[in-house]
Amino acid sequence: MSKFIITTCLLLFWAFYEMSGGADFEPLERKVVAKAPVTDLPEPPVVVAQAPRPAPIAALVAEVTTASYTPELVIIPAPEPVVEDVTLASAETTVVEDPLIIHQVAGEWVNMRDGPSTSFSVLDTLPRGTKAEILEVNGDGWAQIRLIDSGKTGWMAERLLSEG
């Protein structure tokens, strides 16, 4: 194959040499045209003119009067607080907590990190189905979670959580 390439290159070189005239090649003469000499031009005349003087400005004098205004101070009394007598019917109180929305890890083994980025260190690797509560979701697609079983908190990609 290399013999074929070398032979082809030599054949092309020889063809270009012959087409350009071979040993009888004589380059065409160049004609160099000299630039026309620059003639000395006379300097443009300098015109000096005075600007017209502005007309004098007449000063207007206006009489200024000052008016005195004293606003009246109005005091509005604050309403008196209303105190109602409240008696509790029973001493029992019930606290109603918001129901937790439990999410599950949707990936096989998902890293829970120390912060909302892959540049933070891995705190734990969670298997699929691990239950967690979402505490916060930032705008970059990361959710701060708290694990239901252990109470650990960390960050993971929000797309890797599913409701359930």
C-alpha positions in Angstrom: 0.0 0.0 0.0 2.8 2.4 0.8 4.4 1.8 -2.6 1.1 2.8 -4.2 1.0 6.0 -2.3 4.6 7.0 -3.0 4.1 6.2 -6.7 1.0 8.2 -6.9 2.6 11.2 -5.2 5.6 11.1 -7.6 3.3 10.8 -10.6 1.3 13.9 -9.4 4.5 15.9 -8.8 5.8 15.1 -12.3 2.4 16.0 -13.8 2.3 19.5 -12.2 6.0 20.1 -13.1 5.2 19.4 -16.8 2.0 21.4 -16.8 3.8 24.4 -15.5 6.3 24.4 -18.3 8.9 22.0 -17.0 12.5 23.1 -17.6 11.4 25.8 -20.0 9.4 27.6 -17.4 9.9 31.4 -17.4 8.0 33.5 -14.9 6.2 36.5 -16.3 7.7 39.9 -15.8 6.1 42.0 -13.2 5.4 45.6 -14.0 5.9 47.9 -11.0 4.1 51.1 -11.2 5.7 53.9 -9.0 3.5 56.1 -7.0 3.0 59.6 -8.2 5.1 62.1 -6.3 3.2 64.1 -3.7 3.1 67.8 -4.6 3.4 70.4 -1.9 0.0 71.8 -1.2 -0.4 75.2 0.1 -1.5 75.4 3.7 -5.2 76.4 4.2 -5.7 80.0 5.2 -6.3 80.6 8.9 -9.4 82.6 9.6 -9.7 84.3 12.9 -13.1 85.7 13.8 -14.5 87.1 17.0 -17.6 85.7 18.4 -20.4 88.1 18.8 -20.9 89.4 22.3 -24.1 88.3 24.0 -26.7 90.9 24.9 -26.7 91.9 28.5 -29.2 90.0 30.6 -31.7 92.0 32.5 -32.1 90.9 36.1 -35.6 90.4 37.4 -36.1 91.2 41.0 -39.2 89.6 42.5 -40.6 90.4 45.9 -40.7 87.3 48.0 -43.1 87.0 50.8 -43.0 84.3 53.4 -46.1 82.8 55.0 -46.1 81.3 58.4 -48.0 78.1 59.0 -48.3 76.3 62.3 -50.1 72.9 62.1 -52.4 72.1 65.0 -51.4 69.1 67.0 -54.2 66.7 67.5 -54.0 64.0 70.1 -56.2 60.9 69.7 -56.4 58.8 72.8 -55.8 55.1 72.4 -58.8 52.9 73.0 -58.8 51.1 76.3 -58.1 47.4 76.1 -61.1 45.1 76.6 -60.5 42.3 79.1 -62.8 39.4 79.0 -63.1 36.9 81.8 -62.3 33.5 80.3 -62.9 30.3 82.3 -61.6 27.0 81.0 -64.2 24.3 80.9 -61.8 21.5 81.5 -58.1 21.2 82.3 -57.4 18.8 79.4 -55.8 20.2 76.4 -55.2 18.4 73.1 -52.4 19.3 70.8 -53.1 18.7 67.2 -49.9 18.2 65.2 -49.7 18.4 61.5 -49.6 14.9 60.0 -46.2 14.1 58.7 -45.9 13.5 55.0 -43.7 10.5 54.8 -41.5 10.1 51.7 -39.4 7.1 50.7 -36.1 6.8 49.0 -36.8 5.9 45.4 -33.2 4.9 44.3 -31.3 1.8 45.1 -28.5 3.2 47.2 -28.7 7.0 47.6 -26.2 9.2 49.3 -27.4 11.4 52.1 -25.0 14.4 52.3 -23.9 17.1 54.8 -25.1 19.9 52.4 -27.1 20.6 49.2 -24.5 19.6 46.7 -22.4 16.7 45.6 -19.4 18.6 46.9 -20.5 17.9 50.5 -19.4 14.8 52.3 -21.6 11.6 52.4 -23.2 11.1 55.8 -25.0 7.8 55.0 -26.0 5.7 52.1 -29.7 4.9 52.1 -31.4 1.8 50.6 -34.6 1.9 48.6 -37.7 2.4 50.7 -36.0 4.2 53.6 -38.7 6.5 55.2 -37.9 10.2 55.6 -39.6 13.5 56.3 -38.8 16.5 54.1 -37.7 19.5 56.2 -36.8 22.0 53.4 -36.4 22.1 49.6 -34.0 24.5 48.0 -34.3 25.9 44.5 -31.5 23.7 43.1 -33.4 20.4 43.5 -32.0 19.4 46.9 -34.2 18.4 49.9 -33.2 18.4 53.5 -34.6 15.3 55.1 -34.9 13.7 58.6 -34.9 9.9 58.7 -37.9 8.5 60.5 -36.0 5.5 62.0 -32.9 7.2 63.4 -33.7 11.0 63.4 -30.6 11.8 61.4 -30.8 14.8 59.1 -29.0 15.4 55.8 -29.5 16.4 52.2 -30.3 14.4 49.1 -31.6 15.0 45.6 -35.3 15.7 45.7 -36.0 13.7 42.5 -34.8 10.5 44.4 -37.7 10.8 46.9 -41.3 9.6 46.3 -44.4 10.0 48.5 -45.4 6.9 50.3 
